[in-house]
Amino acid sequence: MTLGYFGLPWSPMYRWTLSVLALCALHGCQRPARPVQLTVQDITLSSEGEYDALFEACLDTLRAQRFKLDRVDARAGIITTFPITSQQAFEFWRKDVHTAYDLMEATLLTIRRRVEIQLLREGDALPHELVVSVYRERFSTPDRQYNTSAAAFRVYSRSLPSTAGRRIVPERDNAWLPAGRDGVLERRLIDEITEHAFAGEWYPPEDQAPPP
């Protein structure tokens, strides 16, 4: 078996991934600014039916992005997802990473994302703001000792000792560290939600589908 950099197999997929990373580097991989303020979209709703349709549009958009739903609270206007490992360079069918820098980072490191959507209202009034937050987390684990190409495939397992001399690395030494928010994905999710919800006429859930 032909071995490449770091002793990993020089397979066609591995070569393709390196090619993508090289193109990202040539194109320019400037680190995107991480948002500090909330990503907010003003919305105007005139009925509970419109609110229900908007809430369903939020769910459909998250499912389309392959996020697994966690909390779904229509009364409170809150939707959260479980964290998922972010798209890597060879996962061309996924659409949750939208900058060259983030794609390179998610390929070289282990990054995950989770989403929180809030439909904010004042008192008993209908919601007037759509807030989308995408939180990024980076996986951190102690360095392992390995001196063969076969051991490199077990670099994240417990079977390799740490560089500090510990024979077994316990799970408690692993951690997901906050890595800021993904403002680009936040804005794209808002655009997709509003496009899906406001594309046509509003029909309350109890009504039949709109006429052709």
C-alpha positions as CSV (number, residue, x, y, z in Angstrom):
1,M,0.0,0.0,0.0
2,T,1.4,3.4,-1.0
3,L,1.6,5.8,2.0
4,G,1.2,9.5,1.8
5,Y,1.8,12.4,4.2
6,F,1.6,11.4,7.9
7,G,1.8,7.7,6.8
8,L,-1.8,7.7,5.6
9,P,-2.8,5.6,2.6
10,W,-2.3,7.5,-0.7
11,S,-5.8,6.5,-2.0
12,P,-7.8,8.4,-4.7
13,M,-10.0,9.9,-2.1
14,Y,-7.0,11.1,-0.1
15,R,-5.5,12.7,-3.3
16,W,-8.8,14.3,-4.1
17,T,-9.1,15.8,-0.6
18,L,-5.6,17.2,-0.8
19,S,-6.4,18.7,-4.2
20,V,-9.4,20.4,-2.8
21,L,-7.4,21.8,0.1
22,A,-4.7,23.0,-2.3
23,L,-7.4,24.8,-4.4
24,C,-8.8,26.4,-1.2
25,A,-5.3,27.6,-0.3
26,L,-4.7,29.1,-3.8
27,H,-8.2,30.7,-3.8
28,G,-7.5,32.3,-0.4
29,C,-8.5,30.9,3.0
30,Q,-8.9,34.1,5.0
31,R,-10.5,33.3,8.4
32,P,-14.1,34.6,8.4
33,A,-15.0,37.0,11.2
34,R,-17.0,35.4,13.9
35,P,-20.2,37.3,14.8
36,V,-20.6,39.0,18.1
37,Q,-24.1,40.3,17.7
38,L,-27.1,38.1,17.1
39,T,-28.1,37.4,13.5
40,V,-31.6,38.7,13.4
41,Q,-34.2,39.0,10.7
42,D,-37.3,41.2,11.2
43,I,-40.5,39.5,10.2
44,T,-44.2,40.5,9.9
45,L,-46.9,38.0,10.7
46,S,-50.6,38.7,10.7
47,S,-52.1,35.4,11.9
48,E,-51.3,32.3,13.9
49,G,-51.5,30.4,10.7
50,E,-48.6,32.4,9.3
51,Y,-46.6,31.7,12.5
52,D,-47.3,27.9,12.2
53,A,-46.1,28.0,8.5
54,L,-42.9,29.9,9.5
55,F,-42.2,27.5,12.3
56,E,-42.6,24.5,9.9
57,A,-40.3,26.2,7.5
58,C,-37.6,26.4,10.2
59,L,-38.0,22.7,10.8
60,D,-37.9,21.8,7.1
61,T,-34.8,23.9,6.6
62,L,-32.9,22.2,9.4
63,R,-33.9,18.8,8.2
64,A,-32.7,19.7,4.7
65,Q,-29.3,20.6,6.2
66,R,-29.1,17.2,7.9
67,F,-29.4,18.6,11.4
68,K,-31.1,16.3,13.9
69,L,-33.7,18.1,15.9
70,D,-33.4,18.3,19.7
71,R,-35.8,20.7,21.3
72,V,-38.9,21.7,19.3
73,D,-41.1,24.1,21.3
74,A,-43.7,25.9,19.1
75,R,-45.3,27.7,22.1
76,A,-42.0,29.2,23.2
77,G,-40.7,29.7,19.6
78,I,-37.5,27.8,20.2
79,I,-35.8,25.1,18.1
80,T,-32.5,23.5,18.9
81,T,-30.5,20.7,17.2
82,F,-28.0,18.1,18.4
83,P,-24.4,18.9,17.3
84,I,-23.2,17.2,14.1
85,T,-19.7,16.9,12.8
86,S,-19.2,19.5,10.1
87,Q,-18.8,18.9,6.4
88,Q,-15.4,17.8,5.2
89,A,-13.8,18.5,1.8
90,F,-14.8,15.1,0.3
91,E,-18.5,15.3,1.5
92,F,-19.7,17.2,-1.5
93,W,-23.3,16.2,-0.9
94,R,-23.4,18.3,2.4
95,K,-24.0,22.0,2.6
96,D,-23.3,23.1,6.2
97,V,-19.9,24.7,5.5
98,H,-19.8,27.7,3.2
99,T,-16.3,29.2,3.3
100,A,-13.0,27.9,2.0
101,Y,-11.4,28.5,5.4
102,D,-14.2,26.6,7.3
103,L,-14.0,23.7,4.8
104,M,-10.3,23.4,5.3
105,E,-10.6,23.6,9.1
106,A,-13.3,21.0,9.3
107,T,-11.2,18.6,7.1
108,L,-8.0,19.0,9.0
109,L,-9.6,19.2,12.5
110,T,-12.8,17.8,14.1
111,I,-15.4,20.5,14.1
112,R,-19.1,20.2,14.9
113,R,-22.0,22.7,14.7
114,R,-25.4,23.0,16.4
115,V,-28.2,25.4,15.6
116,E,-30.6,27.4,17.8
117,I,-33.6,29.2,16.3
118,Q,-35.7,31.7,18.3
119,L,-38.9,33.4,17.2
120,L,-39.0,36.4,19.5
121,R,-42.3,38.0,20.6
122,E,-43.4,40.6,23.1
123,G,-46.2,39.5,25.4
124,D,-49.1,37.8,23.5
125,A,-48.2,39.4,20.2
126,L,-47.1,37.4,17.2
127,P,-43.3,37.0,16.8
128,H,-41.5,39.9,15.1
129,E,-37.9,38.7,15.0
130,L,-36.3,35.5,13.7
131,V,-32.9,34.8,15.4
132,V,-30.6,32.0,14.2
133,S,-27.4,31.1,16.0
134,V,-25.0,28.4,14.8
135,Y,-22.4,27.4,17.4
136,R,-19.1,25.9,16.4
137,E,-17.1,23.5,18.7
138,R,-13.6,22.0,18.2
139,F,-12.7,18.6,19.5
140,S,-9.7,18.5,21.8
141,T,-7.9,15.3,23.0
142,P,-4.4,14.7,24.4
143,D,-1.7,13.9,21.8
144,R,-1.0,10.2,21.3
145,Q,2.2,8.3,20.7
146,Y,2.5,6.4,17.4
147,N,5.4,5.4,15.3
148,T,3.8,3.3,12.6
149,S,1.4,4.1,9.8
150,A,-1.1,1.5,11.2
151,A,-1.0,3.2,14.6
152,A,-1.9,6.5,12.9
153,F,-5.4,5.1,12.2
154,R,-5.9,4.7,16.0
155,V,-4.7,8.2,16.9
156,Y,-8.1,9.1,18.5
157,S,-8.7,5.8,20.2
158,R,-7.9,4.8,23.8
159,S,-5.5,2.1,22.7
160,L,-2.6,4.5,22.1
161,P,-0.7,6.0,25.1
162,S,-0.5,9.8,25.4
163,T,2.7,11.8,24.8
164,A,2.6,12.5,28.6
165,G,3.1,8.9,29.3
166,R,-0.4,7.8,30.3
167,R,-1.1,4.3,28.9
168,I,-4.9,4.9,28.6
169,V,-6.5,8.3,27.8
170,P,-9.8,8.5,29.7
171,E,-12.9,10.0,28.0
172,R,-12.9,12.8,30.6
173,D,-9.7,14.1,29.0
174,N,-11.5,14.7,25.7
175,A,-13.5,17.9,25.3
176,W,-15.5,20.0,22.8
177,L,-14.2,23.6,23.0
178,P,-16.2,26.6,21.9
179,A,-15.0,28.0,18.6
180,G,-17.3,30.9,18.0
181,R,-20.4,31.1,15.8
182,D,-20.8,30.6,12.1
183,G,-22.3,33.9,10.8
184,V,-22.3,32.8,7.2
185,L,-24.4,29.7,7.9
186,E,-26.7,31.7,10.1
187,R,-27.5,34.1,7.3
188,R,-27.9,31.3,4.8
189,L,-30.4,29.5,7.1
190,I,-32.4,32.7,7.6
191,D,-32.5,33.3,3.8
192,E,-33.7,29.7,3.2
193,I,-36.3,29.8,6.0
194,T,-37.8,33.1,4.8
195,E,-37.7,32.0,1.2
196,H,-39.5,28.8,2.0
197,A,-42.0,30.4,4.4
198,F,-42.8,33.5,2.3
199,A,-42.5,32.1,-1.2
200,G,-46.3,31.9,-1.8
201,E,-49.6,32.6,-0.2
202,W,-50.1,31.6,3.4
203,Y,-52.3,28.6,4.2
204,P,-53.1,27.6,7.7
205,P,-52.1,24.0,8.5
206,E,-55.7,22.9,8.8
207,D,-56.5,24.1,5.2
208,Q,-55.9,22.0,2.2
209,A,-52.9,22.6,-0.1
210,P,-53.1,25.7,-2.3
211,P,-54.8,25.2,-5.6
212,P,-52.6,24.6,-8.7
